[in-house]
Amino acid sequence: MEGQDAVSSEFPSVLVDDTEDTMGPSPYRAAIFHLRQGLQALSALSPGPDDEKRSELEQLLKMQRQVLQLLHVHFAPEGDENGVRLFGDVLRQHRVDAGLTQEQVAAYSGLSLSYICKLEQGRKPPARKSVLALCSVADLKLVPAEVTALPAVRESSHRQAPNWFMSPGFDSVSMIDELDQLMNSSGGNVEQTFVYLDHKSALDWIAVCNAPGYVASYRDGLPGPPVAKRLREVLGPVGLDLIALGPGDGKNEVALVQQLIRVWAEPNIRFYLLDISQPLLSRAFKHAVDTFIDHSGIFVCGIQGSFHHLPRYAQLHYAPARSHRRRIYTMLGNTVANLDHEPLFFQNAFSGAAPGDILLFDLDFGYTTLIEEDEILRKDPVAKKPLSELQQRFLGGPIQRYCREAQSVTFSCRIDTDRPIAGSYGLQYVATVGLPGQRTKEFCMIQARRYEPNSVIRCLRKFGWESLGMFPFTGSETRPRGLFLFQKQLPKTRH
């Protein structure tokens, strides 16, 4: 469970009483206290159904939090021995602790790389807009979460409830042993879970999906606003259970919930994160908790387990038809493309879904309708593109750590035209492992899939899921992809 005092920073806590100070609170603590009281009072205002008032209130809350952030960055008592610490030193330490490069900090904050370098070197004083931009990078933690958190929210009872569960029968040690046995076999197909099961693989995966190219082509193009609007139209003013299947670092799912908050007048959301990788789930869980700490209407829960066993997880089951809540299952970040047999998964994993439930996932589209290897190689640019250094480190890591005889690892792309959904094809990334005595063995480490949208819609319809729309990613002209939205229908009666 996420403890209340589990906030890490070299800046002192603003919530702990200074029992050694007999002269009363310092001016800094007094200012923080009164500004936080103002933040709480603002949050209690009700704009009602007026969209203009709601927008103005959001801006006021944002400005009040920014004042708190600036106050903390510039006036918090320093923690080092000489009482002086330059902003550049603090920024560098937080960046290193977060495992971010200067390039990543620049990309996430919207500042230039040269400006970040000058700040860290102390050659440039931090401008107000720059400080706020850096404070917006959650992983940097320049300002502890308690500074801008609402006291009433942190003390509410549901924040003290258990919010992390281990699914029945889950055994990560046995899974690592199974990975070790597979890596030392004669070769074969590596189940997707194994690619980011251990902590180093999870860290490498996080680096891949936070690289500037991936962020620009996928995360920045996620069509969250129109999807949230469509969900509000379909579901109405109900509570939501958003069940994120395989969320990775959780950033896509958190961004979606942020969009839902904007269109639900009084959001009441249970946000479940279900992942088989403990390090990835931990990262996603913390990101979600840090993001929504100020929202009393959002409860975050982590569940470590396999989404292939979804029907087993009783805490996610209820009858929506008799409830004022609706479930939204999400599979974002090309999660569906990792499935061996998509139709069987849709049929079996969602056997507990009830009428009114929502299913949301993204897919890449095919570059050709002619499913022949030569045609795919000619038209799909990714099939001819070598893996990046980050991708090779991610996919080669398990081999280097667990394959005892491995001397070298090279990658190639293989075309898979034998897919169960009409018009789809796959790209299989195969690792050729060099062994002593000029021997080799091969492992299929990961697969990417391309789909024909109408075939996907027909496939889901067979299992009772009706399409509510397909939303293209922005900037997806060069690599077409879309977000699919479905709703579970009442079973058809047979005559």
N, C-alpha and C positions, 0 to 999 in steps of 0.2 A: 504494500500500500504506500502511496506517496505521502510522506510525512509533511506536516505543516512547516517544520523548520528545516526542511531539506533544500535550502537555497544556498548555493555556493557562490561566493564572491569575496574579493579582498576588501570590498567596501563593508562597513559595519552594518548590522541590522538596524532598521529604524523602528522595529516593533518591540525590542527588548528594553525594559526600564533600566536606566543608568543608576543603579543603586549606590554607586560610589560618589555620585555627583550631588553633594549636599546643597549646592547653590541653585538647584532646579535645572530644567532642561536647557540645553544650549540653544542659541538662536536657530541653528540648523534644524534641530529636532522639533522645535516649536513651529517653524515654518512648514516642515513636512507634515506635522500633525494637523495643522489647520487647513492646509491644502488638500489633504486626504479627506478631511471632514467635508470640505466643499465638493470633492469628487463624489462622495457618498450621497450628498444632498442632490446633486445634479442627476445621479443615476435613479433617484426616487421619483423624478418628474415623469409624468405620463403624457406623451404626445397624442394619445388616442389614435384615431384612424387617419389623422392629418399627415400625409407624407412629407409636406414641407416642414412641419414642426419636428417630425422624427429626424429628418435630415439635419436640421439646425441643432437638435439635441446631440446627435452623434458628433457634429463638429465641435460643440462645446466640450463634450467629454474628451474628445481627442486633444483639444487644446489644453485642457486641464492636466491630462496625463503628460503632455509635452512639457508643461511648466514643471511638473514633478521630476521628469527626467533631466531637464536642464539644471534644476536645483541640485539634484543628486550628483550629477557629473561634475559640476563646478564648485560645490560647497560642502560635499560630504567630507567628514574628518578623514584625513589620510591614514593609511594603515602601516606605512613603513616607519623606520626608526627616526629619521630626520624630519618627519612631518611634511615632506614635500615629494610629490610624485607627478611627473609631467603626464599630460593626456596621452602623448605618443607612447610612453612606456606602458600605460594601462591598456591602450588599444592593442599593442603588440602582444602583451601577456594574455589578454582575452582571446585574441585570434589564435595564438599557439595552443591554448587550452582547448579551444573548440575544434582544433584540427583543420583550420581553414587556411588557404593560401591568400596572399594579398590580392591575387586576381579574383578569387571567389568573393572576398569581402567587397571588392570594387563592384563586381557584377550584382551582388545581392543588395548593396546600398544605393546603386545608381551613381556612384562617384567614380572618378577616373583612377586608374592604377597609379599614375604619377602622383596624384593628390594623396592617396593612401600612403605611398612610400614617404612623401614629405611629412605627413602627420606623424608617422612612426619615428622618423628621424629627428623630429622636433624642429624642422625647417619651416613649418607652416602652422600658424595658430588655428585651432578648429573654429570654423564659422558655425553659427547657430544652426543653420539648415543642415550642415554636414553632421553635426552631433546628433540631431534628430534622425537623420538618415541611417546613421550607424546604430542608434538605439533601436531602430526598427528591425535590425538583423537579429532574430531571436537567439540564434546559436551563440552570438558574441556575449550575451548577458552583461552588457555594459552597465545595466541598471538591474538590481535584483527584482524579482517579480513582486515582492511584497511592497515595493515603493508605490506602484500604480494599482495594486490590488485593492478591492473594496473590502474593508474590515468585515462587514456583515456577510459577505460571500465566503471569506476564509473561515468564519466561525460557524457557518450553517452546518447542520447535522449530517446532510448527505455527503459532505466532503470527508467525513470521518468514516464512512462505510467502506468495507473492503472493496477494492476496485481493481483487483488483479487475480485471475483464476488460472489454474492449471487443469486442462481437460483430462477426463478419466483415461487411464492407460497410456498417457504420454510419457515417453522415455527417451530423452535426448541423448543419453549416454549410449544406448543401444543403437541409435541412429548413426552416431559417430563411428561406432564399431562396424556397422554395415557399410558406411562409406569407405572405411579402411579396407575392408574385404573386397569391395568393388574395385578400388584403385589398384589392388594387387592381384586382380584376376586377369584374364586374357583380353579384357576390353569389353565394350558394350555401351549401352545408353545410360547416362547419368540422370536420375530423376531430379527434376528441377529443384526440389527442396535442398538437395545436397550441395548445390552450387553456392548457397549463402547460409549454410547451417552453422558453421563455427564463427567466432567473433572476427577473425581476420577477413574471412570471405564477406561477412556482413559489412565490414568497414570498406572493403574494396567496392562492393555494390553501391554503397552510399556515395562513394567518390564518382562512380560512373553516372548515377542518376542526378548528381548535382554539378556535373561538368557543364560549362556554359553552353555547349552545343545542344545538349539534351534539354536544358532549361528553356532555351530559346525555341526549340522545335516542338517540345511537348508541353511542359508545364505552363509556359506563357500563353500557349494557344488553347488551353483547356476551356471549353465553352460553358463555364460555370453559371454565369448570369442567366442565359436563356433556359438552361436546364432547371435551375432553381425556380424560375418563374413558371415553367410548365408544371413542375411538381406542385407548386402552390395552387395552380388552377385545378389540377386533378384531385388533390387530396383535401383541400380546404383547411380550416383551422383545427388541425388535430395534432396530438403529440407524435413525435417521430422516434423510431428506433433505427438508427443508421448503423448497419452491420458491415464494416469494412473487411473484406476477405483478402488476405495477402497484401496489406497496405505498405509493406516496405518501410520507408522512413516516415510515412504518414503525411507527407506534405501535400499530396494531391487531395487526399480525403479531408484534411483540415481546411484546405482552400474551398472545397465544396461546402462544408458545413458553414464556413464564413459567408458564403453566398446565400445559404438557406436562412441564416440569421437576418439577412437584409430584407427578405421578403415575408418572413413570419413575424407578425406584430409582437407576439409574446412567445418566443421559441421555448419549447419543452422537448429537449432532445436527449436521448440516451445514445451515446456515441461508443459503439463497441469496436475494438480493434482486435482482429483474430489473425494470428500469424504463427507459423511453426518455428520461426527463428527467434530465439530469445533475445539476442542482441538487437535485431531489427525491431522487434516488438517494443523493446525497452526504449529505443530511440523515438519510435512513433508515439508511444504513450506519453513520454515526457514532452514532446513537441505539442501534443494536443492539450495536455494539462497546462503548460505554460501559456498557450494561446488563449485558452478559454477560462483562465482563472478569474476573470472579472465577470463572467456570465453565470449567474445563479441558475439559469434555465438549462444548463448543459452539464450532464454527468458523463465523465469519461471512464471507460472500463476496458482493461486489457485481458485478453484470453489467449493463452498459449496452447495451440492445438492445430490440427489440420482441417482446412475447410472442406476436404473430401469427406470428413466425418461430421459435417454440419448437422445432420438430423439427430446426432447423439446429444447435442448441447441443449439441455432442457431449459436453461435460463433464457434462451433466445426464442422459446416457443410460447405462443398464446394464440387465442382466436381473434384476429383483427375484426371480424364481422361483429363481435360482441364487445369491442373495445373502442375507446376514443383515441387510439394510437394506430399508426401504420408503420410497417417495416420497409426499409429501403436497403436492399443488398447491393453493395458496390464491389466491382472488380476493376480497379483502375491501374494504369501503368502497364498495359499489355499483358495482364494476368491471364486472361482467357487464352492468349496465344501460347501459353506454356502447357496447356492441357493436352494429354495424349489423344483423347477422343471427346470432343466438345459435346456432341449430342447425348452421350451417356452421362456425362457430368451434369448437364442441365436437367436430365431426367431424374437422376438419383440424388444429387446433392441438395436439390430444392424440393425434395418429396414432401417436406414439412411446410412448404410455403402455402399460404392461405389466400383466398380471393381478396384483392385489394393490395397485396404486397407489390413492391416495386423492385425491379432488377435493372441495374445500371452498369454498363461496362463499355470500354473503348476498344476499337479494333483498327488495324491498318488495312487499307484496301489494296487489292491486287493492281499491278501495273499492266496486266494483260488478262483477257478472258480466255485466251488459248492456253490451256494448261499442258504445255509441253516444255521440256527442260531447256531446249535451245532458245525458245521464244522468251522464257523467263530470264535466262542469262542475258539475252539481248536487251530486254526492256527494263528489268528491275535494277536500278543503279546500286542498291545495297548489296546485291549478290556478287558484284564485281569489286566492291570496296573492301580493302583489308581492315581487320579489326584494329581499333585504336590501341595505344599503349595501355590505357586504363582498362579497356575490355580484356586485353590479353592477360593483364595482371590479375583481374577478377576471375577469369575462367581457368587460368593456369595455376592459380594458387592452391586449390585442393589437390591437384596432381603433384605439385612440388612438395606439399606437406605430408601427403599420405601414401604416395606411390614410392616405395622404397628403392626401386632400381632406376627411377627416371633420371636420364642424363640431359634430355632436351625436350622441348615442347614446341610444336609448330601447329598453326591453325589453317584450316581450309573450309570452304563453304560447299555444302552438298544440297541439291534441290530435292524436295520431297513433293511429288505430285499425287501421292496416294492418300488423300485426305477425305474424311467422311462428309464434310459439307461441300456441296457442289460449287465449283468455281474457286475453291481455295487452294493454296499451295503453301509449302513451308520452306524455310531456309534453315538447314541444320549446320551448326558450327562444330566441326570435328577436330579434336586434338589428336595429332599423331605424336606418340611418346617414343623417344629414342631410348633404347635399352642397351646394356652391355652386349658385345658380340654382334653389333649392327642389327639387332632385332628391334622390332617396333610393335606397338599395339595402338588401337584407336578407341577413343571415347567420344561419343556425341555429347557435348557439354551443355548445349542450350539450343533452343529452337525459336525461330521467329515465324509468324504466320501472316499470310495475306488473305483477305476474304472478299467475297462478292456480297454486298449488303443485302440484296433481296433474298439470297439463299439463306443468310443468317436469320432474317425475319421469318421466313417460311419454316426453318428448323425450330425456332422457339415457339411458333404458333402450334406446332404439333403437340407441345407439352403444356399448352394452356396459357402461354404468355402472349399478350397482344401488344403490338408496337404502339408506343405513344409518340414516336418521333425519333429521327436521327439528326444529331447536331454536329456539323463539321467543325473541326478545330480551326481556329483562326490561323492564317498563314500556312494552311495545309495543301496549298496548290502543288508544291514540289514533292511533298510526301503525304498523299491523301490519307486522312484518318478521320474517324467520327466517333461520337459518343452515342450509344444506343440506349433507349429508354423503353422498358416494357412493364406491363402490369398484369398480374395473375388474374385470370378470369374464373368465373364460376364454371364448374364442370358441365359439359353439355349432356343433357339427358338423352338417353337412347329410347327410341320408340319401337 
